C-alpha cells in the first residue's frame, strides 16, 4: 500500500464520516479517551458533528 497526501487523507475521512452520518445518524460515531485532561478540540468536533458520544475516562489513580 502506497503513501497518500494529507489532503487526500482528510478528504477520504470526511467522506467516510459523512456516509456514516447519513446512513446511521451522527450518534453512530463515538470517542472514548483515557487521559487526565478532556481533549476539548475532539469534544468540540463531535459536538459540531452532532454526536453526544464523548467519554473521558480519567485514568488518574
Long-range contacts (C-beta under 8 A, 24 or more apart in sequence): 17-49, 21-49, 21-50, 25-50, 26-50, 26-51, 27-51, 27-52, 27-53, 29-53, 30-54, 30-55, 31-55, 32-56, 32-57, 33-57, 34-59, 35-59, 36-60
